Amino acid sequence: MEEAAAVLARLERIETLQRDGALSQRDLAAALLEELRELLREAEEWARLEGGDAGERAVGDLRSALSSDMVGV
């Protein structure tokens, strides 16, 4: 369950970054992109340990979104 907690904590950090307003738009975009990359890594670990097609599909969707450079920095 540590993997689930890590993913949830990462999502909270992402939400805090968006809500905080302390960063410039450029810095916020860079910070969010880094958090999303770490979220992907943590989600992959969680899916690997838990198994299941739904988790693997979700990780694949996140990987595809990040590789298509949806977030411009």
Helices and strands as residue ranges (DSSP letters): H 2-20, H 25-50, H 53-67
